[in-house]
Amino acid sequence: MTEQPRRYPISLNLERLECVVVGAGRVGERKALGLVKAGATPLVVGPRAAPGVLELASSGEIRLLQLEYRPELLQDASLVFAATDDPALNARVAADARSVGALVNVADDPARSDFANVGEIASGGVRITVSTGGRSPAFARALRKRLQASLPVDLDVQLEHFERWRAEIESRIESPEDRRLVWTELENRDLHAILDRHGPAAANRLVSKCIHAALGENE
C-alpha cells in the first residue's frame, strides 16, 4: 500500500480567502455548499450547473460563472477545488492553481491534492473533525456518525463553562506559567469528566481549589 503523506490540521477563516470551485455539477455543489456553511462566498465555474448550484447562485450564496474553465479565473484564488468529471481537466486546474500560489483539492485524486476535506461534528461553537486524508471518505463519514452519537448533547454549554473558567484564571493569576500549571492540574484531574458526570457545581469547586493552590491561599 502506498505510504500516505502526513497532514497538518488547521482551521481556516474563509471570509478572508478567495475560494474557487471548478465544476458546477453534483461534486462541485457539495464542495460549494461546504464552503458556504464555513462562511465563504465561493466562485463556482462550469458550463452546466446542477439544480442545487443554481439555487445557491440565486440566493447570492455563491458566485456562478456558467462558462468553460479558463486559467485566469484562478488569478486571485487562495483555495481551489477541482471538481469536474474530467480527470485531465482536474489535473490542469491543479497545475494552474499551484502556478498562482493557491492550495488545491482534486476531487478524484487525493494524491494530487494539497489538502483534504474533513467530516465535521458541530455543536454550537465546538467543531470536531474527522479525516482519513482522502483515503476513504466513506469511513470518515461512518466514524463521524458514530462519534456524534456518543458525544454529550450540551457541548456548547460545556464550552461556555470552560470560557468562564479561562477568564477567571486569567484575571486572578498573573503569571502565564502559573496559569499553565493550573490548567495542567485541571487536565490531570479531568475537569471535563467532572463537569460531564457531576455537573457545574463540582467542576467549579475543583477550579476554585486549583486557583487557591496556585495563589498559596487557603480555601
PLY file of the C-alpha trace (Angstrom):
ply
format ascii 1.0
element vertex 219
property float x
property float y
property float z
element edge 218
property int vertex1
property int vertex2
end_header
0.00 0.00 0.00
1.30 3.46 -0.93
2.51 5.47 2.04
0.22 8.44 2.65
1.67 11.93 3.20
1.45 13.37 6.68
-1.13 16.12 7.19
-1.18 19.31 9.25
-4.67 20.09 10.60
-5.76 23.73 10.57
-8.99 25.72 10.78
-9.34 28.43 8.13
-11.22 31.72 8.24
-12.72 31.51 4.76
-14.19 35.01 4.94
-10.68 36.26 4.16
-9.88 33.81 1.36
-10.90 33.66 -2.29
-12.31 30.19 -2.94
-12.92 28.84 -6.43
-14.74 25.64 -7.33
-14.16 24.43 -10.87
-17.07 22.18 -11.71
-20.74 23.02 -11.20
-22.15 19.50 -11.09
-23.03 17.37 -8.06
-19.46 17.20 -6.76
-18.98 20.93 -7.21
-22.28 21.50 -5.45
-21.08 19.56 -2.38
-17.81 21.49 -2.31
-19.58 24.83 -2.71
-22.16 24.03 -0.03
-19.41 23.14 2.44
-17.65 26.43 1.73
-20.87 28.40 2.16
-21.51 26.74 5.52
-18.00 27.79 6.58
-18.66 31.45 5.75
-17.25 31.72 2.23
-18.90 33.07 -0.90
-17.10 30.90 -3.44
-16.81 31.39 -7.16
-18.20 28.32 -8.97
-17.24 27.77 -12.60
-18.82 25.35 -15.06
-20.82 25.41 -18.30
-23.58 23.23 -16.87
-24.83 23.78 -13.32
-26.69 21.30 -11.11
-30.04 22.48 -9.71
-28.55 22.90 -6.25
-25.80 25.12 -7.64
-28.38 27.28 -9.40
-30.29 27.64 -6.12
-27.13 28.73 -4.28
-26.45 31.27 -7.01
-29.99 32.65 -7.00
-29.82 33.18 -3.23
-26.48 35.00 -3.55
-24.58 32.41 -1.50
-22.16 31.69 -4.36
-20.95 33.50 -7.47
-21.64 31.37 -10.55
-19.96 31.64 -13.95
-21.57 29.26 -16.44
-18.70 29.02 -18.86
-15.77 26.80 -19.72
-12.80 26.89 -17.36
-10.01 29.37 -18.11
-6.74 29.64 -16.11
-7.19 33.37 -15.49
-10.22 32.61 -13.31
-7.78 31.43 -10.63
-5.70 34.59 -10.64
-6.81 35.76 -7.16
-7.62 32.35 -5.68
-6.37 31.13 -2.32
-8.21 27.77 -2.29
-9.16 25.89 -5.45
-11.37 22.82 -5.77
-11.01 20.81 -8.99
-14.41 19.13 -9.01
-15.23 18.27 -12.62
-15.91 14.80 -14.06
-12.87 15.12 -16.34
-9.63 13.86 -14.71
-7.47 15.61 -17.32
-9.19 18.93 -16.68
-8.88 18.45 -12.92
-5.15 17.87 -13.34
-4.86 21.05 -15.41
-6.78 23.04 -12.79
-4.44 21.71 -10.10
-1.37 22.80 -12.06
-2.85 26.24 -12.76
-3.77 26.69 -9.09
-0.25 25.95 -7.94
1.17 28.34 -10.53
-0.63 31.23 -8.77
0.25 30.01 -5.26
-3.19 28.61 -4.39
-3.81 25.40 -2.48
-5.83 22.82 -4.41
-8.14 19.92 -3.66
-8.65 17.47 -6.52
-11.91 15.59 -6.08
-10.84 12.41 -7.89
-7.15 12.36 -6.91
-6.22 12.76 -3.21
-2.55 12.23 -4.02
-2.59 15.33 -6.22
-4.32 17.41 -3.53
-2.69 19.85 -1.13
-5.49 19.34 1.40
-8.46 17.07 2.01
-11.96 17.84 3.18
-12.84 16.57 6.64
-16.04 15.30 8.22
-17.29 17.70 10.87
-19.31 17.34 14.05
-20.72 20.71 15.08
-22.33 21.74 18.36
-22.58 25.50 18.76
-19.03 26.81 18.97
-17.48 23.33 19.15
-16.10 21.73 15.98
-14.73 18.19 15.87
-13.28 17.00 12.58
-12.62 13.51 11.24
-10.32 12.88 8.31
-8.67 9.97 6.52
-6.55 12.29 4.37
-8.72 11.44 1.38
-8.11 7.68 1.63
-11.73 6.80 2.43
-14.43 9.46 2.67
-16.95 6.69 3.42
-15.02 5.61 6.53
-14.71 9.23 7.65
-18.50 9.66 7.33
-19.20 6.44 9.22
-16.81 7.35 12.04
-18.25 10.87 12.25
-21.76 9.49 12.71
-20.58 7.06 15.39
-18.71 9.76 17.30
-21.62 12.18 17.06
-23.97 9.62 18.60
-21.64 9.16 21.58
-20.97 12.82 22.40
-22.76 14.83 25.10
-25.68 16.85 23.73
-24.64 20.01 25.61
-21.14 20.58 24.23
-21.76 24.28 23.67
-22.93 24.73 27.26
-19.80 22.94 28.47
-17.70 25.22 26.27
-19.25 28.25 27.98
-18.14 26.90 31.38
-14.57 26.48 30.11
-14.61 30.02 28.69
-15.74 31.36 32.08
-13.02 29.40 33.91
-10.40 30.65 31.48
-11.44 34.26 32.15
-11.41 33.67 35.91
-7.97 32.08 35.88
-6.52 34.85 33.71
-8.00 37.58 35.93
-6.79 36.07 39.19
-3.40 34.60 38.26
-0.90 37.00 36.73
1.89 34.64 35.73
1.39 32.77 32.41
3.47 29.91 33.79
1.27 29.63 36.88
-1.82 29.70 34.69
-0.39 26.89 32.60
0.28 24.87 35.76
-3.33 25.37 36.87
-4.64 24.09 33.55
-2.24 21.14 33.70
-3.58 20.24 37.13
-7.17 20.58 35.93
-6.43 18.33 32.96
-4.74 15.78 35.21
-7.86 15.75 37.39
-10.05 15.50 34.26
-12.07 18.66 34.70
-14.24 17.86 31.70
-15.21 14.44 33.06
-16.20 16.01 36.39
-18.32 18.60 34.59
-19.91 15.95 32.40
-20.63 13.44 35.18
-21.18 15.58 38.27
-22.24 18.97 36.93
-21.05 22.58 37.11
-21.03 22.86 40.91
-18.48 20.07 41.33
-16.38 21.41 38.47
-16.47 24.93 39.92
-15.20 23.63 43.23
-12.25 21.94 41.52
-11.35 25.08 39.57
-11.56 27.19 42.73
-9.38 24.73 44.64
-6.67 24.79 41.96
-6.72 28.60 41.77
-6.34 28.92 45.55
-3.49 26.40 45.49
-1.68 28.35 42.78
-2.07 31.56 44.79
-0.91 29.87 48.01
-4.25 30.59 49.66
-6.44 28.50 51.91
-10.00 27.97 50.78
0 1
1 2
2 3
3 4
4 5
5 6
6 7
7 8
8 9
9 10
10 11
11 12
12 13
13 14
14 15
15 16
16 17
17 18
18 19
19 20
20 21
21 22
22 23
23 24
24 25
25 26
26 27
27 28
28 29
29 30
30 31
31 32
32 33
33 34
34 35
35 36
36 37
37 38
38 39
39 40
40 41
41 42
42 43
43 44
44 45
45 46
46 47
47 48
48 49
49 50
50 51
51 52
52 53
53 54
54 55
55 56
56 57
57 58
58 59
59 60
60 61
61 62
62 63
63 64
64 65
65 66
66 67
67 68
68 69
69 70
70 71
71 72
72 73
73 74
74 75
75 76
76 77
77 78
78 79
79 80
80 81
81 82
82 83
83 84
84 85
85 86
86 87
87 88
88 89
89 90
90 91
91 92
92 93
93 94
94 95
95 96
96 97
97 98
98 99
99 100
100 101
101 102
102 103
103 104
104 105
105 106
106 107
107 108
108 109
109 110
110 111
111 112
112 113
113 114
114 115
115 116
116 117
117 118
118 119
119 120
120 121
121 122
122 123
123 124
124 125
125 126
126 127
127 128
128 129
129 130
130 131
131 132
132 133
133 134
134 135
135 136
136 137
137 138
138 139
139 140
140 141
141 142
142 143
143 144
144 145
145 146
146 147
147 148
148 149
149 150
150 151
151 152
152 153
153 154
154 155
155 156
156 157
157 158
158 159
159 160
160 161
161 162
162 163
163 164
164 165
165 166
166 167
167 168
168 169
169 170
170 171
171 172
172 173
173 174
174 175
175 176
176 177
177 178
178 179
179 180
180 181
181 182
182 183
183 184
184 185
185 186
186 187
187 188
188 189
189 190
190 191
191 192
192 193
193 194
194 195
195 196
196 197
197 198
198 199
199 200
200 201
201 202
202 203
203 204
204 205
205 206
206 207
207 208
208 209
209 210
210 211
211 212
212 213
213 214
214 215
215 216
216 217
217 218
